[in-house]
């Protein structure tokens, strides 16, 4: 290659010199001598400057010779390895394997950014890989972030290569099996780096290897960054679920406080009545049990929904109406059809009707009727909770009712209707609303069901 390039260069310069001599007029000979002298100086620079010669060789190799890699096959194999979730390897190990196999390396290790430094996160077929740490402002991290170029540790140990004053990392100096450091750059940020062990057949790296290392490093970084984003999103969802559960519990506590406040007011008038005292003790006992249940919910690690529980609707509604009827005498329950069986989380459904009835009580006057009407269909059951309270505007129902922390009540949290709808949806049902200002509201819960006879 060198002889071919030199011969072609000399022929080109000779032709240019001949042209200058023949067509340069009176200055032709002088121009020819000057041009040939400059050409000779350039040739000497190419011959004795390793960096210029290397760049010249890369240019010619890129544009006049065939590639070392079959890029279609290389890229398909890389994507296949990284995307293969059928085996026992996680993403960290699959990334190491994909890059190592691309460069005929038998093993590798992965360092990822964590708490201001890069730490060893995974090894693949390289149990002796040193578990060193690299500071994010250390010389290696700065070099990889700035140059975004793979480091050949063989060259670095020998003092060769264009690495400036980059020192050999301590862990690499102790482990002669370390061969390449591949930066993992995502959105111009160094999220980590790969270290490959010595290849099965040692060979020098050329421009094509470095281009491929840079490209595959960026692709691998995108996979790892996406995984980190998914993990962060999952954690955010866990906190969101916890906060949402806490907000719902606050709403339940508010309902308990309202119930106990009403009990205190009635006790001032009926404390001497033995029957009232018995009812008061039962209500207090039920309130304590509910508070304990709320604390248990708050301690739950997950917000799992029970979908395998089967229960009858009538006993559930009768219990809720009986409990809420202690605070509102004009509360009635009526049925159109027989009892039905539901599948899902009984406790959650009880919460739904408790919320809807409490909201109806809060919106109604003390003697205003509140009706719970159950209608059985072939595959669904509809439960209406109807009040004659202040009602809501169409605009509020459409835009505000089911948005958290929006309420028409001064002391409301604005999450009762939202929670009720979400709980009904979790049971495979729907929550419908009909309301008119000054006339009242009808909340209809539609749930899938089976008749008790069919279930039996």
Secondary structure, 3 states (H helix, E strand, C coil): CHHHHHHHHHHHHHHHHHHHHHHCHHHHHHHHHHHHHHHHHHHHHHHHCHHHHHHHHHHHHHHHCCCCCCHHHHHHHHHHHHHCCCCCCCHHHHHHHHHHHHCCECCEEEEEEECCEEEEEEEECCCCCCCCCEECCCHHHHHHHHHCCCEEHHHHHHCCCCCCCCCCCHHHHHCCCEEEEEEEEECCEEEEEEEEECECCCCCCCHHHHHHHHHHHHHHHHHHHHHHHHHHHHHHHHHHHHHHHHHHHHHHHHHHHHHHHHHHHHHHHHCCCHHHHHHHHHHHHHHHHHHHHHHHHHHCCCCCCCCCCEEEHHHHHHHHHHHHHCCCCCEEEEEECCCEEEECCHHHHHHHHHHHHHHHHHHCCCCCCEEEEEEECCCEEEEEEEECCCCCCHHHHHHCCCCCCCCCCCCCCCCHHHHHHHHHHHCCCEEEEEEECCCEEEEEEEEECEEHHHHC
